Amino acid sequence: MESEDLMNIAVGILTDVIHFIRLIVFAVLDILGVVIRPVLAGLGLLGFAMCGFYALVAPKSHFPHGEMLAIATGFIVLLVVYEMITHAIKPKARPDA
């Protein structure tokens, strides 16, 4: 009986430590989100706009359209991944609290 009590205490402590670490990581990501979201979105949109601009203004130029579209898409994908991570580790209300 005592070993089960010790196991329950250890699991409770481990759960609390994991929740604390998730809270710290979420707080840092949420604070940095004020900068990360506009920067990633802006770089993605700027890349798409540059591709469109050079395609219309100088269609025979040696501008690397494919690479710029890939980089711009990568910035947008990074923004989506960032949002998914922050949503996944967002602290939730504990039912026993």
PyMOL commands that set and color helices and strands:
alter all, ss='L'
color gray80, all
select helices_A, chain A and resi 2-57+65-88
alter helices_A, ss='H'
color red, helices_A
deselect
rebuild
show_as cartoon
